[in-house]
Amino acid sequence: MLNKDLLDILACPKCKGPVKTTAKEDGLICDACQLLYEIRDGIPVMLIDEAKEIDH
């Protein structure tokens, strides 16, 4: 699980908007961009090129 202080300062690198953790806490979601940023080995990978598009 990510530290709450870290989560509070993280933002989507594409739109600079807020991100939230997934239900499994294995990634961060930007609702505005519909992108998923994975968390690997406890480190969020906040690279636009590495993000996955999500469907809602």
C-alpha positions in Angstrom: 0.0 0.0 0.0 1.2 3.5 -0.8 1.9 6.0 1.9 -1.1 8.4 2.2 1.2 11.4 2.1 2.8 10.1 -1.2 -0.7 9.5 -2.7 -1.8 13.0 -1.7 1.0 14.6 -3.8 1.0 12.3 -6.8 -0.8 13.6 -9.9 -1.5 12.2 -13.4 1.5 13.2 -15.5 -0.7 13.8 -18.5 -3.4 16.1 -17.1 -1.9 16.9 -13.7 -5.2 15.8 -12.1 -5.7 13.5 -9.0 -5.1 9.8 -9.1 -6.6 7.1 -6.9 -5.6 3.6 -6.1 -7.2 0.6 -7.7 -9.3 -1.8 -5.5 -6.4 -4.2 -5.4 -4.0 -1.3 -4.7 -1.8 -2.5 -7.6 -2.1 0.7 -9.6 -3.2 4.3 -9.8 -6.2 5.5 -11.9 -6.7 8.9 -13.4 -10.5 9.2 -14.1 -10.1 12.2 -16.3 -7.6 10.5 -18.7 -9.0 7.0 -18.2 -5.4 5.8 -17.6 -4.0 3.2 -15.2 -0.5 3.6 -13.9 0.9 0.3 -12.5 2.6 0.0 -9.1 5.6 -2.3 -9.4 7.5 -3.4 -6.3 5.8 -0.7 -4.3 6.8 2.1 -6.7 4.2 3.8 -8.9 5.3 3.9 -12.6 4.0 7.4 -13.5 5.1 7.4 -17.2 2.5 8.2 -19.8 4.0 5.7 -22.3 3.7 2.9 -19.7 0.1 3.7 -18.7 -2.8 1.5 -19.8 -6.1 2.7 -21.1 -9.1 1.6 -19.0 -12.8 1.2 -19.9 -15.6 2.2 -17.6 
